[in-house]
Every structure is written in C-alpha cells, then in structure tokens.
Amino acid sequence: MALSIMSERHGRVMVSRLVGEFDQQSAVLVRDTLEQAILVESIDHLVLNLSGLTFMDSTGIGVLLGRYKQITQRGGRIVVCGLSPTIARLFELSGLSKIMIIAPSEEDALQVLGVA
C-alpha cells in the first residue's frame, strides 16, 4: 500500500497525517514534504499523526530522526501521536520514544504545543 500525507497548518505548527506504509519507497515523499514545510514554509513545530500507518521500517525511522534534528535546531518540537502498538514498539526499540514527545491523540499533541 502506498503512503499518503495530508497536512494542514496551524500558525507555525504543521500537522501531518501519514497513511499507509512508511518504507524505503515512500521515504523520499515524507522527507521532501516535511523539509518543504520546515525550510520553505517556516514551520517551527510538527505534529505527526501516525494512526494511519500500517507499516514502518528503519528508513522511516531515519527520516523522522532527520526531521527531528532539523526542527530542534530551530528551537522547535515534534510531537508524535496515534501510535499503534507495533509502531510504538518500533519507537521504543529505536530510541525515538526517548527523544520525541508522544501524545495519545492529535488534539493532545496540539495542546502540548499550545495550539489547541
């Protein structure tokens, strides 16, 4: 299943919803979409809603880690929400759960950033 990204802006916060499989095939799409938001559209914070992900591999972890570095270098934060048990376990094993803020829902993620 291909990956799709739906994004919306809330001031300087971008909410991106990923649906499908986040793997080597879709990594470029995710990386380019998020980089565009960060660099060109001057987004300071990202909310990544992963509730629609059916699969994620190490390539996806690498893309998220790269965006984490970009955002934090700008003084921003990434909040991830909607993790399935499988994706949550991947975050735990990779160490992403130690550096990224994880919220149960998109609404909670926006509250963490003071938007909702």
N, C-alpha and C positions, 0 to 999 in steps of 0.2 A: 504494500500500500504506500502510495506517495505521501509526502508530507506537505501540509499546507500551513501557512502562517497568516493569522488575521491579527492586525494591530490597530490600536487606537491610542490617541494621545490625550493625556490629562495634564495640561500645562507642560511641565518639563519632565513628566513621567510617561513612559511608553508601556502600554500593556500589550503583550504579545501572547497569543494563544496558539500553541503548536498542536496539530492534529495529524496523526499517522505515525510513520516510522522515522525516527531520527537516527540516521546511519550515515555511512560514507557517501551514499548517493545524494542525500539531502543536506549534508553539512554545509556545502557552499551556499545554498539558498539561505539557510539560517544565518550563517556568518555574515553574508553580504547584506541581508535585510537588517540585522541588528547593528552592524557597523554603520550603515547608512543613517539609521536613527541617531546613533551616538555622535557621529562626526559631522554629518551634514545638517541634521535637524536639531542639533544641540540638546539632545536628551541627557538629563542628569541621572535619572533613575530608571530601572527596568523592573517590571513585574512580568515574570514568565509563568504563564498558566500552562502546566503540563498535563492537565487532566485528560486531554485527548490523545496523549501519546500511547501507542500500543507497543513500542519497542524503542530502546535507546542503547547504543553501543559506545565504545571508548572514543570514537570520533566525535560523537555528540558531547561527551564529557570535555574533550579538548576544546570544542567550540565554545561551550559555556564558560570554561575556565579563562579563555582568551577574552571574552566579553566582560567577565568579572574583573580582570586586570584593567581593561580599558575604563570601565565605569569607576572603579575605586581610585584610579589615578586622577580622575576628575573630581574626586570627593563625593561621588555618588554611591548608591547602594543597589544591589539586585535582591529582589525578593521572589522566591520561587514558591508556587502554590499548586495544589491539585495533584500531588504525587500519589501514584498508585503504589501498592505495597512493593511491587517489583522495581519500579523506578526509585522509590525511597531507599530500597536496599542497595541499589547501584550508587546512589548519592552517598550512602553510609560507607560502602566499601572503597569508594574513590576518594573520600575525604571532602567532597563538595559540601556535605551537610555540616562540616565544621566551619566553613568559611562563608557560606551563603545563608541568608535568612530564609527560613522555611515557614510558610504560613499555611493553614488548612484550606483557606479559600481566597479567591480573588479580592473579595471585599476586605478580608483581614489583611491581605497584602497591601492594599491601598491605605488602610488605616495605619499600618506600620510606617508608611511614607508620609502620613499626614494629609492624604488627598481625599479620603472618604469621610 
